[in-house]
Amino acid sequence: MLHSIDDTELLTAQSTSKIRTNIHYFPISLKSTMNKIPSYVLTIVEAASGYGKTTCIRHFFSTIAEAEVHWISFSENETPEKAWNRCCYIIKKIDSDVGNRLFSLGLPSLYNTDEICQLLYKLSCEEETYLVFDNFQFIQNYFTKAMWEAFLFNNSKLLHIVALTQIINKESEFLTHFGKCLYLSSNDLKFSKTDIEQYFKKAGLVLTNDQLVFLYKYSEGWIAPLYLQLVYFSKHQKFQKDLTVTTMIEKVVLDTIEQSKKLTLISLSLFEYFSEEQIAYIIGNSEPCSLEKIPLLSYDKRKGTYTFHSILRDVLQIEFSKLPKPDQVKIMSLSAQWYIKIGNIPDAIVMYCKIVQYDKVISLIEESSVFDSLSMRQSKSQYLDLLRKIAFTDIDDLITMFPSAYVLIAFEFFTQNCYEEYTRICETLQGTLESDAICADKAGKIEGELALIQSFSVFNNISQMGEYHQRAFKLLNGKSSSIMPRDPWTFGNPSVVSLYWSEIGKMDQHMEDMDRCIPLYSAMVKGHGTGADTIFRAEIALLRGDDSLAENLCYKGIFQTKSVHQESLYLAAVFILLRVAMLRGNKEMYELCAEYLVESEKTRAVHYELSEIALINCHTRLQFHTHSQHDISTQSLLDRILPMSATYGFCLLGRDMLLQEECIQLQLLYEEAWNLSEALNSQLTRLYFTIYMAVAKMQSNHLEMAKEYLLKALDIALPDRIILPFAENYDLLKDLFNAFSDLLPSYMTDFCNRYKKGLQRLKKNLYSGDAFKELTPMEYEVYILASAKKKNKEIAKELFITENTVKTHLAHIYSKLGVKSKTELS
């Protein structure tokens, strides 16, 4: 006679108290498959939550003693931007150069995917390394087929990718059939009847056939319901027939613990992991609260932290949403206070924003660095929307209580190109001061800080900015706290002249104004901007053709900037020296500067500095007419830099379009660049684009119009004796110069010829090596097949990539090898 599934006689000789629920069992076939992971570049584990993906992979890595494992768990609640930044941070630990470059590019998009792929091809490591993406479904839409190909064919033979996901999207589905990928589905993770029998036996329970059949049908081989049934049986000596996994969690976990512990778990479900100290803080109970034996809650003794299983956390968050609204607000407020306690101000701000306590948010803004951390956690539009809510909800009341915070917010709006918001806050602060609403002991300091921030309302009139600085200095007794030394003085622009050359024929006056204003400003803001006057003079000297003076001033400026950590100005000085090296054809000077930029990129974490380095690298590429595997396109650079950086970014994009013979796009860009140059009074931007239009008209055989633009360019440049922009574009201007040589001063043409010879000499010395060394592993495979005269379709099929990807690789191969088609490959 068959026993019912509730039969209590079906225990082992041991009592039910000996049933062990905290065991791990892995089917033999699964363990055998996991042992293959080191043999594959990529492993994908696809199964719904509760199949044990994370548990089995963590167990596998616990058996590998020497491997380096980097684990990233993505969350449904975090923004894609935050997830991508965390991904870049981990990649930086593997390859700091690639990680920094990826971070500077930002979240994959239509504009930067190609650059990201080139960087992933370059990714390498020196020891056996595993990069694990857990809950990959939350970010997989940003991983294109081309990005996967880059991961699979990168430089490293020691890097393995493991992706754990609940579902594979169509973009990544091809990987499940790919030879370099080990693919595990829910079928590989499922327990057979034999596995279920062995699992329960290991736990201390022998099953009858009826029980085995029931558990197999109930669980469908899914470990989560099997585990829950085991726990339930250990407490009640029977199995449950008619409950879902969610209701089983309620029965097995929530209904079996004290009400106080249940509320504790619900309250802590806002966090991904938590500590005992955190429990005491959130619950307000100083007594130890041990949660170690609660099912689906793991405890790391080494770290002293608890981690929820995703199924349990989902159920708890549903329970949290059922709490009375006041209770929810109280718990979230305590969570924000916990973040403050551990110094995580950005997460505290986000938590306060969720419960619309913007007064608490304002009270936390004490220095500008909080904006950097906050902006990285969401898209730019989301960040600005949040900033507006913080700033303008109850502004009239809060501005009198936290005026210093509003000074910082005003400057952040200016930095983000939100001039309307910047102006509104400045005007509100001014009105508040005039109404005596701010207490007397604060008013003087706030008035001084406001004067400092208002100086940017007349950006880039150095003299008028200096007047604001003098007033601020007097009111603040020479000590400001609004602008920090680590804030990038150049806003990520490598050309100080493009920022501050605002009037034709006034360059010498600009230098005098800078000499007068910078020392006072720098003294007031703890050294911020130190060396700017020297580097400004150095760049002007080079623009005028005096490379000796430029070099000497650069060394002086580097010494000044280094002493107070003015990294953006240091980079601007290196950029000048790099251009001096191009002019002279000096390989040693060039390589020293280039080496500094490479090393600098590995250690930089500030977005503006990484963008500044990218602009410098872009300038070099456009001068040399080369394309390297890790280059960032000019257009994608322009899409993410600040307007103050764009004054030089447009100069680069214009030349890029001319080199690509995109005359129609250049005409459209000319109007946009001209508007920007007028808005920010950038004469350098105007000069470059007037030169570009002269070249474009010459190329389209409009000789008289080309002459008109050339004359306009000379009218901008010659009053200040500026000649370098003509030399840097002499390869495009030569025919025009020959046609109208009588219009040009001899010193300009002599300098252009000198620059041309220096650049040619430098290019010859730098690029005389083996060009094949520049090819990535994937490019080399494409090269081998293409040189065998195989068609693109055949190459794509053999390498399991798309035809478009083949075309992209061929374009890079042609550029690096200096050929134009497959027929020239051999």
Helices and strands as residue ranges (DSSP letters): G 16-18, H 28-34, G 37-39, E 42-46, H 53-62, E 68-73, H 80-94, H 96-105, H 113-122, E 129-134, G 136-138, G 140-142, H 145-152, E 159-165, G 173-177, E 181-184, H 186-189, H 193-203, H 209-219, H 223-236, H 245-252, G 254-256, H 259-268, E 273-275, H 276-283, E 297-300, E 305-308, H 310-322, H 325-341, H 345-354, H 358-364, H 369-375, H 380-392, H 395-401, H 403-415, H 419-434, H 440-454, G 455-458, H 462-475, H 496-500, H 507-524, H 532-543, H 547-563, H 567-584, H 587-603, H 607-624, H 634-638, H 643-659, H 663-679, H 683-699, H 703-717, G 718-720, H 724-728, H 730-739, G 741-743, H 746-766, G 771-774, H 777-787, H 792-799, H 803-817, G 822-824
